[in-house]
Amino acid sequence: MTNDLSRRGFLARAGAGVSAAWLSAHWPAVLAASGHARKAAQSAAPAKLEFFSVDQAKEIDAIIARIIPTDDMPGAREAGAVYFIDRALTTFASDDQNAYREGLLQLQARIQAVFPGVQKFSAATPEQQDEILRSFDQNTQAGRRRAFSAGAGQNFFETLRVHTIIAFLIDPDSDSGGNRDGVGWKVIGRDRAHMFQPPFGYYDKDYPGWKPAAHDAEKAKT
Amino acid sequence: MRPEQPKYKTTEEVDFVIIGSGAAGGILAKELSTNGFRVVVLEQGPYLTEADFTHDEVKVLNQDLLTNHPKLQPTSFRKTPDEKAKPQRALVYGRLVGGTSVHFTANFWRFHEIDFVERSKVGPIPGAGFADWPITYADLEPYYTKVEWEIGVSGLAGASPFDPPRSKPYPMPPLPVKASGVLFERAAQKLGWHPFPAPMAILSQPYLGRSACINCGFCLAFGCEVGAKSSSLASAVRMAERTGRCEIRPNSYVHRIEMDGSGRATGAVYFDEKRNVQLQRAKAVVVCANGAETPRLLLLSANKQFPNGLANSSGIVGKHLMLNSGTTSMGVFEHALNDYKSVAVSRVFHDFYELDAQKVGFYGGGGLDARFDLTPVGFATGGLPPGTPGWGKGFKDTLRHNFTRTMQIFCHGTSLPVENNSFSLDPDLKDAWGLPALRMTYKDHPDDIKLGNWMNARASELLDAAGAQKKWSFPAQEQQFAVHLLGTCRMGNDPKTSVINRDHRTHDVKNLFLCDGSSLVTSGRGQPTMTIEALAFRAADRITDLAKRAEI
């Protein structure tokens, strides 16, 4: 049974059983997407854009390819991030539409100002692209961080950055439409199975079973 | 298959209406219906089942599939009572049948003897409303055992030299050790400490008709898809339903306890799914709505006879909120741990359960555990070492290298009860039903911060001893977000300094009982749910006894 309340998508940081520190460390307050995305992402037919124009999608695709680049392993592009974000913006992350619209305009303006002659972000070299993105992103480190600092551009970049990460790493078997073919999990080494048996890793392979430490065993004798 | 439930009419006076179906409410429903009473459980959230649960991080974490909703239920926060609170998300709890027990990590430590008598032992602490419990560990021991055997807890009795006495071993062995647990255990033993297999409310073997854990790795914040996590949803609620005397009524948001002119509760007033107002009549009311919503409901139920809120003659309803202190250290190792598999925690130690304040210079104590509780997205946004770029090649390379090689050490500790720390009604902010929103006021006692940092330093030593190639820590910060909701309607013998008596009956209203995290007098060492459930079993015995003697 699902209930109407469970379907309402809103801003959140959530979690349980631990402290505020855990939450603030791990869930930047961003809107994100789910739900209807499944069909397009999982069907063989090419996904259709619902929010972005073809030109906008091309720019977004160029940015997400710098956020999680493709190397010898897949990047955000192969995970279908642009489609995940496109669908997110027409459904549950619709509050972010303006951030994207305005952010894209600012991005174009800045690239034209900084690199005269370059008309579009997607036409710039990777080095130029990174320089522009760095100018939008004053404090991005992967550790503890605050989402949504001042400035629409920074808001846009941080939102897009987190959306890209979600698109890359969300459970590929969920109906979110992200992490196409599980490529993100392949990159980080996360097995896609839903069920595991021990040993799980290197250090528990030869574990003999719990016993008290030698110093405790001696104490117990006395 | 869910058995057919009775459908009580709202006009029919049932024996008990229970508000909330979480850790405490589920058990009270099971016990009271098993004892022959007609019970209606009003749960504000939906009735989801295992088939509705998913590993979809967006749905579960960003869209609050299982939790209270920041737009429907906004909250506000301030540090001290002289500030005006600002709207901000201040707490999270499970908002569904089974409550927070559905999505918790399932660490299941008993409290120790000291937790009940610490005020007497330690003496007063400046800035804290520190008190003893009116019951002792010995009073609660049979009920801890009941939780372990009736709800399902895995563990190894006798493995920790610091454990309090127990009347029975665990019903099943501990869950398999993880790589983080092996590293933690070896290093802790090297340092002279006493690590042991973590007691968890997750089944290591099939039990009571439920499946064993399949080690899928999505525990914290997620509902268990195979019912191996011993939530109220998977255990107590189902048992209550099988009695044929208990109706679980989801989507029922209670906002007032109805009173008659003689000062007795006559039922619970709630919004149903269509936001129509209903009144369920009952001979007695048991509130198990959690440490935030229980005091809020009492305050919302103020009337002429009880102008400061129901059961609030002491003036301390909502006060002495405790969240538990918590700090984390993280380490990266040479080889793969693959700690994303299985339950979050497999090893714990309690050597610092009771620190000597004379030696360390502050009051407190706690336990450390080895864990990995990060989802893939959570890891990428919060699990990489400080200084790692947030995007680009450096980000991807670190993510790729570290995900399988990282573990966390979590330090869980005491919170002192500070009277100003509280849940109250925000004078301006309203929820989606037009009711005053929860306002949280919280400023950690300085000793709680010192404790968190002290334990984090031990965690750091442990990571060195374990051979971590890289390590870092998150120092204790003043908390502004509540997960553990404790102490806000505390138990005591004196009606001037407590809200409920040792039978969980409110001092002021004879047929009104409260049982959940709000009942706790002290915070324990960071794992309150086991104690909340033991209290619920005990409360059910006490309430049954009173009902049979016609003393309600």
Interface residues (C-beta under 8 A of the other chain):
Chain A: M1 T2 N3 D4 L5 S6 R8 G9 F10 L11 A12 R13 A14 G15 A16 G17 V18 S19 A20 A21 W22 L23 S24 A25 H26 W27 P28 A29 V30 L31 A32 A33 S34 G35 R66 I67 I68 P69 D71 M73 G75 F92 D130 L133 D137 T140 Q141 A142 G143 R144 R145 R161 V162 T164 I165 I166 F168 L169 I170 D171 D173 S174 D175 S176 G184 W185 V187 I188 G189 R190 D191 H194 M195 F196 Q197 P198 P199 F200 G201 Y202 Y203 D204 Y207 W210 P212 A213 A214 H215 D216
Chain B: G45 P46 Y47 L48 T49 D52 T54 H55 D56 E57 V58 K59 V60 L61 N62 Q63 D64 L65 L66 T67 H69 P70 K71 L72 R89 V92 G94 R95 L96 T100 H103 F104 T105 A106 N107 L156 A159 P161 P174 P176 V177 K178 A179 S180 G181 V182 L183 E185 Q189 G192 H194 P195 F196 P197 I214 N215 C216 G217 L220 A221 E225 P250 N251 E273 L323 N324 S325 G326 T327 T328 F333 H335 A336 L337 N338 D339 Y340 K341 S342 D373 L374 P376 V377 G378 F379 A380 T381 G382 G383 L384 P385 P386 G387 T388 P389 G390 W391 G392 K393 F395 K396 T398 L399 R400 F403 T404 F410 W472 F474 A476 Q477 Q479 Q480 F481 A482 V483 H484
